[in-house]
């Protein structure tokens, strides 16, 4: 089973394509300090962790009960970080309108709903129309370097957020997965 993610790592999407949306566990408990509400992006200075603040009424809490918090103007900070990190990448401008919705609109109250909307949008942008886990070979996802906008300065940064692969590789991103 997979846990839900906030713009999950490339490896998570590789596994999702092989296992299908039904593999995402909506019965799990929320776990702090995980990709459930964190993602890693590549910047000119290396990795940067973006964290979505959440509100939890009791511990443990089911992932479907965790609320998004508006604490610390995180949406604007995250969008600015993404624009700075990927503004010079080949495909950021192409996907910006689709991505910006997740930082401008406040239509999601629950982390689960927010993450699932992101996951569905990423699959759409990757042009993964239908997940067919049975037809794919049963193999582990293996990291392979791809071009990254800051690679000359930082070297290749492995297993960043799907945003990194999408903004740097565009329509070819799905071939990497």
Secondary structure, 3 states (H helix, E strand, C coil): CECCCCCCEHHHHHHHHHHCHHHECCCCECCCCCCCCEEEEEECCEEEEEECCEECCCCCCEHHHCEECCHHHHHHHHHHHHHHHHCCCCCHHHHHHHHHHHHHCCCCCEHHHHHHHHHHHHHHHCCCCCCCHHHCCCCCCCCCCCCCCCHHHHCCCCCCEHHHHHHHHHHHHHHHC
